[in-house]
């Protein structure tokens, strides 16, 4: 459900001075920023930024909250569910008051960014990542690795999605192998886990994540009629579902992933006209090519006058309406436990199953 949030508070002069003198606070003179990570292992990291001009002074205190760590500091997998909300709020207030009595309670802080996630348990993590990468980019940008660098390398990558329309900007969609992400975290810290730790690392978990930045948070506040950006409003699982499902559908649609040969046979079984069937088959074949994707084929068709964008998008929707994902699985690709005729459930169906399971489990 909810993984991380960045929340802000505008402190008065008394709190600013107290925070600056707090044990564990480090000042970075060049940026005029103070950091305090005393509670980072419990899920809280603080940053104080003071903007000073001759006639203007504006301090802003930001807290990065990892909600699951508030309750289970050693659990790097679980997400905060609806049943954890009250306990997480209580724990936040206990930790902050223990750090500095002047710090406000969680309901006073305002959300600047919030990340909604779900853990999909599947033995086909890498296969799903490969299939998602061939999806419908639409208004999205490019592929980046976990450090924000552009890459074409296969594997567990993040997908940065920024819409052209202003009302949809500020959304980042990530999907990655949770075990790989944790291993990379160890490497970046110069660590290597022992065999016992390796055995306990999460296996077969595909993490789907939508990060809502300030513009999207403002959009959600307006849509749901919240009086402000207070933290509790944004912990509603319905918002988590809406955000993940919306952007997952944009990228992956809701059609199942079939073998290429099976998808072509299914098209023949539809009631479409023969000319439409041929167009659908052409899309299937072209998307299936190496280094190709739904959005690349669309751009190629439009630029070469093969097809107009609206017609292409209509055909993509038609495929999904027949439960055929335009992205297919290679005919001879081995999938453990499956025949060479069997494919995979849609990523959207996997998400819905995982979301329902997590919301039905009381903490």
N, C-alpha and C positions, 0 to 999 in steps of 0.2 A: 504494500500500500504506500505508506509514506516512508521515505528513506532519509532525506536531508532537507534542511531549510536554512536559508540565510535571513535572519531577522534583524531589524534595526530599531534603535531608540536614540532620541536626541537628549543627551544628558545636560544637566545644569553644571555650573562651574564647580560646585562642591564635589559632584560625582567624577568630573573630569580629573580634578586634582587627586582624588582618592585612587582612581584607577591608575593614573600615571605613577603613583608612589607604591602601588601594590606589588608585593613580592612576586617575582616571576614575570613582571611586565618588562618588555624590551622595547627601546625606542630606536626607530630608524630615522635618523635625522634628515636624510635627503628627501624622504617622502613625508616627513612630519607625521609618522604613523607609529602607534604603540600596539604591540601584540602581547597577548597573554594566553599561553597554552597549558596553564596549570591543570585544567580539567579536560584536556583533550582525550585522555584515555576513558573518560566518562561521557564523551560525546559533545563537549563544548569547547569552542575556540573563539576568543574575543579579539576584536581589532578596533582601535579608536583612531579616527581620522579627524584632524582639526584643520579646517580651511580658514586661513587668516588673511585678511586684506586690511588696508588702512581704515575702512569704515564698516568692516564686516567680519564676523567671527562665527563659524558654524561647526560645532563638534558633532560627530556622528559615531555612535557605538554600534558595532555590528557583531552579531554572534552567529557562528555556524553551528547548527545543531544536527547531530546524527542521532535520530530518535531511538533507534534500537539500542545504541550504546548506553543511553540513559538508564535502561532497565537491565541490559545484559552486556556489560562492557567487553566481554570476551567473545561474544557471538558476532561473527562477521558476515553472517548469512541472512538471518531473520530480518524481517521488516516490521514496522509498527502496524498493528492491526487496530480496528475500532475498539477492541476491548482493552488495548494498552493505553489509550489516550489519557484517561484520568490519572493513571499511575505515572505516566511520562510527565504530565504537567506538574504533578506533585514533586517528582524527583528533580525536575528543572528548578523549581522554586527552592528546594532544599539545598541544591548544589550552589546556586548563585548567591543565596543569602549567606551560606557558609564561606564563600569566597570574598564577598563584599556586601555588607548589609544594605548599602544604598542601592544595589541593583534591583530593578523592578521585577514584578512577577511576570510570568510568561504571557499573560493576557494583555499586558501593556505594550509589549513589543509588536512591531508591524512586519509583515512578511514582504521581503524583497524578491525572494526566489524560493521555490519549493520543488522537490523532486518526487515524482510518483513512480513506484516500481512494482514489479511482480516477478517472482521466481518461477520459471517454467521448468519442471523436472522432466527430462527426456534424455534417452541415450543417444539422441541424434543432434546434439548441440551444434557441432561444427557444420553438419548438413543444413540445419536451419539458418545458420549465419550466412552460409554461401547462398542459399535461396533468397534470403531477405536482401542481400546485396544486389541481387538482380531485379529487384522490385521497381516500383513506380516512384521515381524521385520527385516528380511533379515540380514544386517550386523550391526544391531543396538544393543545398550546396553540394559539397564533395565529401569524400571519405577522409577521415583523419584518424591517427592513432591516439592512444590514451594521453599523449603529451601535446596534442593539438597540431601535430605535423601532418601535412598531406602525404598520403601513401596509396599505393596500389597493391600492397602486399596482402595476400590472403590471410585469413585467420580471424582472431577476435578483435574486431575494429569497432570504433564508434562511428555513428552516422550523425553528422551535424545537419540539422534541418532548420532553415530560416526562410520563412515565407516572404514573398514579394509584397503581399498586401500588409499594410502596417498593423492591422488588427490581429494578425497571426504571427507577427515577429516575436522573437525572444523565446522560441521553443527549440530545445535540443533533444533529439531522439537518439538514445544509445541502445545497442543490443550487443551483448558480449558473453563469452564463456566466463562464468564467475570464478572458476578455478584458475584460469589463465590470468585473470585480472589480479587475483591474490598473489600468484607467483611473480608477476611483474612488480607488484608492490614490494615483495621481499627483495627482489633484485635491485630496485631503485634505492632501497635502504641499505644495500650492501650485505644483506643477510641471505642465509640458505637454511631452510627449515630441516630439522632432523627427520628421520624416518617416521617417528611417531606423529609428528605434526603433519607430515605429508599424507599419512594414512587418514587423518582427520579432516583434510581439506575437502571442501564440497565438490562432488563429482556430478556430472550430468545435470548441471543447472544453467539454463539460459536466462540471463537477466535482461528483462525489457524495462526500459527506463525513459521517462519523459521529464525533462527539466523545464519548469516554467519560470522564465525570467520576469523582470519587472513589468514589461508591457503586457505579457500574458496574465500575470497576477492582477493587474488593473482591469483587464478584460473580464476575468473571472469574477472580480468583485462587482463589476457593473452587471454582469449577466445574472448572478445569483442574488443581487440586491443587498449585499453586505454593507453595513454602515461604514465600515473601515476595513483595513487589512489585518485585523487582529488574528493571531495564530490559530485559535480554535476553529474559526470559520473554514479554514483550508485543510482541515484534517478529516473532512467528510469523505468516506470511501466512494460516494457517488461521483465526486469530482475526480478522484483517482481513476475510476473506471472510464469516465468520459474522456479524460486526457489521453490515457494509454490507448483506448479503443479507437479514438478518432485518428490519431497519427499512425497507428499500426495499420488501419484500413487504408489510409492514403498510400502507404509504402507497399503493403503486402496484399491488400484486398482480403476476401474471405473464401476464395476458392481453394480446394484441396490441391496439394502438389502431387501430380500424377507422373508416371513414366511418360516420356515423350510419345512413344508409340500408342500408349493407352489414351492419352489426351487427343491424339489425332483420330483414333477410333471413336471416341466419345463425340467429337464434333460431327462425324458422319451420322451419328444417331440422333442429332438434334433436328428440330423441324425447320431449320433455317433454309433459305434458298441456296442453291448450289454455288452461286457467285459469292454469297456471304460466307459459306463454308470454306471456300478457297482462300478468302481473305483471312479468316480466323486461323487456318492452317499455316498460312505464310507467316503470321505473327508468331505462332508457336515455334516454327522452325528458326526464325530470325532471332528471337529472344534466347533460344537454346544455344546459340553459337557462343564460343568461348569469348570472354570479356564483354559480352553483350548484356543488355538489360531492357526492361520495359521502356524506360525513359530514353535510352540511347536509340532504340529502334524508332520510337516516336520522332525524335529529333531528326533521324536519318530520313524517315519517310516524308516529313514536312519539308526539309531542306532540298530534297531531290524531287519533290512534286509527286511522290507516289501516292500520298494520302493526306488529307487535311487533318489538323489536330482533332477537331470535334469528331470526325468519323472514326479516327483511331481510338479515341477515348470511349466512344460508344461501343466499339468492338471489344475493348477490354472489359467493359461492364457486362457485355453479353456473355463473354467467356465465364466470368464470375457467376452470372445468373444460372449457368448450367453446371456450377460447382467445378469449373475447370480453371485452375490458376494459369495465367499466361507463362509463368515460370514453371518449367518442368524438370524432372529428374532424368539424368542420362539412363538410357535403357539398360546398360550393363553395369551400372554402379551397384556395388554390394552394400546392402543395408542389413545389419545383423537382425536375424529373426524374421526377415521378409523375403518373399520371392521376387524374381526379376519382373514381375507384373505389378507388384504392390508399391504404393507410394507412401506419402506422409500426410497426416491431417494438416489443415491450414494453420498457419501461425496464429491466426485470429481465434480459431477454435481452441488451440492450446492455451492461449491467453485467457479465454473465458473460463476454461476448466480450472486453471490455476487460480484465477481471481476468486471464483466461487469457493474453491477449497480453502483459501486463506481467510475469506470473510466468514466462512462457516465454522472455523476453528476458534473456540474461545480460548483466550490466553491462559 
